[in-house]
Amino acid sequence: MQQSCCESAYAELLHKDWNTADRGFFTYAAKDAEATIRSWQRMKRRAVSWKTPAPFGMLTETLQTQASLALRQIEINGLQLDLQLAKSTEERFQLELRQTVETLQGDRVYFHDDQGQLRTLSAGRTSLGADDPFVAVSANRSAFRAVD
């Protein structure tokens, strides 16, 4: 029986070209991490509201029992997913990821927008960025016209 992308084990990808892996493997891993952190944050808030004794941290018998009951309830009833929230979370994550990648790639220009918020752009998107290597070498000359 063939495994789905989500059933692939990390160990199966070790020492292999990750470009050959099904993209769904990485998508699933990212979504799983997002769901795990959100669940943990909710459970932590609830545990704190129960005034869990500090010496035992978050892993108390009460919390473990409650978590076990909650997981059993999910197993019986299934888990509802708010698709609109999931979509907006994915969009926000992708935006943050793009911004992080851009920040890590090369020079940045910082400015304040009309509301006074500090904003940033890749210097390449402004007149302050370095000239495109092709444009610099060609000195704005071209053997062809766009209409050709």
Secondary structure, 3 states (H helix, E strand, C coil): CCCCHHHCCHHHHCCCCHHHCCHHHHHHHHHHHHHHHHHHHHHHHHHHHCCCCHHHCCCCHHHHHHHHHHHHHHHHHCCCCCHHHHHHHHHHHHHHHHHHHHHHCCCEEEEECCCCCEEEEEHHHCCCCCCCHHHHHHCCCCCCCCCC
